[in-house]
Amino acid sequence: MARLRSARLAASSKPFMARGGFKRERCAGCRLLPSHCLCALRPVVPTRVGFCLLMADIEPLKPSNTGWLIADVVPDTFAFGWSRTVPDPALLALLADPRWLPMVVFPGEYVAPERVVHTLPPPGDGAGRSPLFILVDGTWTEARKMLRRSPYLDGLPVLSLQPDQVSLYQLRRSRRDDHFCTSEVAALCLQLAGETQAASALAAYLDVFTHHYLQARHQRPVVWGSAAHLALQPHCRPLAP
């Protein structure tokens, strides 16, 4: 993620200014104000699954992007900038890697029915390969376009999640309750894969990130004893105000 962000910044002709955010100095690790940094709270949970983030042009630059949180929690997380005509060779190599069983995570209504799956194969049915969840990371309009215009994804199954809750994400607005942020989708994938500890850690980490982000936006101090921090505490080092 950091590599992708650095490359995108190097290609920019002018500094990126987050719309609706704060313009002051940010921590290079968590993209928050240094006074609201959460780097010390970063949980890492070993899993048998991986994530591949296929990111729209400026997503790596947005402080509100939650793909970073997945990369913090799940060691095998890969991030690539999206391109229709010139996909990153490293992305193509990852999709062909025999260690992984790649699948695109997207609502099934947008692809051919024969590609849609709702469950993961039982252990052993994937020929020893581990699930690699491909998340198309962008606005809803961008994500649909990216999926439609990525021929290198056409041969992959599409995992269509069927959550029984609505999104609680607060940092960007959506007109539909069934639109989830990237980290919420990843937590659902982890839960489906039986990685309950990682799913809980990521969900708690998202809540803490949201709290720190909103407190910084409104120029308020972090509430270190909040419910979000208490939920994250079992997954990381002891908290210190």
N, C-alpha and C positions, 0 to 999 in steps of 0.2 A: 504494500500500500504506500509506504513512504517513497519507494522508488518510483512508483507511478505518479505520485503527486509531484515529486521533484522534476520528473520529465515533463509533466504538463506545465508546471511553472516556467521551466526553461523555454518552452515553446510559446509562452504568452508574450504579447507585445506590450501589455500594460498590466499593472497589479490587479489581481482578482479581489473584488470587494463583495463580501457576502451580503446579499439583499436582506434587509431587516435585522441584521446582526450587529455586533459591536465591532468597532474599527480599530481597537487598541491592540497592543502586542498580544500574541497568543503563544501558548506552549507548543513547541514543535512536536511533542508526543501525542497530546490529546486534543489539540486545536482549541483549547479553552484559555481564558485569561489565567496567567500564572497564579493569581489569588484563588482560583477555583479549579486548579489542576487536579486531575484524578489519576495520574500515572501510578501513584503508589497503591492504588486499589485494583490494579489490573489483574484479573484472574486468568490462569492458564490451566485448561483441563484436557488431559490426553484423551483422544477419541480415536475410533477406528474409521471415521469418515473424513471427507475433505470438502472444501468449498472452493468454487471458482467464481470470482466476481467479474462479470463482463460489464464494464462501466462506461456510461455515456461521457461525452467529451469533458464537461467540467465537474462531474461528480467527485473526482478525487480532491477538488479544491474546496468543496462546500464543507464548512465546519459542522453542519448538521447531518452530514452523511454518516450512516450507522454501519456501513460495511467495515469501517475501521474496527468496530467493536468485535465483529466476527473474527477478524484477523488477530486481535489480541487474545481471544479466548481459545480458538481452535488452531493448533499449530500448523496443520496442513491446509492453509488458506492461500489461494493464489489470486492475483488481481491483474486484469488486463484492460487496456483501453479498447473500446469497440471500434471496429472498422469493417465496412461492408466489403471493400475490394481488396484490402491488404491486411488480413488478420495476422496477428503476431505469430511468428513461427513457433515460439514457445507455447502458445495456446494450443496450436494444432498438435504439437508433440505431447502435451498434457492429455488432450482428448484421446490420443492413440496409445497412451501408456497402459500396458496390460495390468498394472496394479490397480487401476481405477475402473469403476463402472459408472460412466458419466450419464447424467440425466438432467434435463432442463426443468427448472421449477417454474411453472406458469399455469394460469387457469386453462383448463382443457378446452373451453369453448372457443379458443382462438387458434386451435390446430386441428388437424385431421383426427377423427375419433380413434383410428387404429394406433395412433401414437400415444394415446393417453393411458397413464397408469395411476392408481391411487394408493398403492402399497409398494413396499420394497420387497425384492425377492428374499426368501428365507436364506439364512446363512448356508453357504455351500452351493446355492443355485446360481450364484454370480461367478462361478469358476474361480473362487478364491479372491475375487476383486472386491475392493471396498467402494461404497457409494461415494460418488463425487457429485455434489449438488451444484449445478450451474445457476447462478442468480443473475438475472439481467437487471442491472442497477442503474436506474434513471427515473425520470418522471413517468407517469403511466403512459403518456403519449409516446415518449421516447422508447420505453420498454417494448411496446407493441411493434413499433417500427424496427427496432433492433432485432427482435425475434424474427420478424417477417423477412428481413433483408440479410439474414446470416445463413447462407447456404451450407456452411460447415456445421451447422447445428441440425440440419434437416433430418439426418438419419438417426437422431437420438430420441429416446423415449421422453415424454413430457410428464413429469410428476405433478398432478393436479391436487393440491391440498384441499381439504374440506374442513376448515376449522369451525368450531362451534362457539367462537367468541368474536368480538369486534376489535378493531385496532384501538390501542390506547396511545398511539404515538402522537406527541403534542408539538413537535418542532416544525412540521410542515402540514399544510391543510389538504384534505382530500374531500371531495363531495360524496364519497362512498365509504361506508363503514367497513366494507369487505376488502378495502385496499390496505395492505399491511406494509410497514417499512421493512427495509432489507433485513435488519436484525430480528424482527418479529418472525419473518418467514424462515430465517435460519434456525431460530429456536423451535419452530414447528417441525422442521426437518430433523433436527436432533432428537426431538421427542419421538417422532415416527421411527427413527433408527434405533430406539432404545437407549439413546445417550441421555438419560434423564439428568444426570449431574451437570453435564455441559449445557443442556437446555435451561436448567434452573439458573446456572451461573450467568449465561448470556442474557436471560430475561432480567435478572437482578442488575446486571451491569448496564443494560439499557436504561433501566429506571434511574440508576445513579447518575449516568451521563445526562439524562434529561433534566434531573434536578439541578446538577451543577450548571448546565447550559442556561436554564431558565433563571436561576439565581444570578448568574453573571449578567444576563441580558437586562434584568431588572435592578441591577446594582445592589443585590442583597447578599449577605454572607451564606456560606454553605451550612446547612443544618446537619451536622455530622451524626446525630442520633436519629435521623429520619428512618421511617420504615424501609425505604429503599436500601439505605446503608446497612441496616441490620440484616436484611435478606441476603446481601452480598457478602457479609462478613465471613460466613463459613467457607467461602470459595477463595479467599485471598488472605494476605498477611494481616495481622492485627491493625485495626484502624487507629489513626492518631490525628487529632484535630490540628 
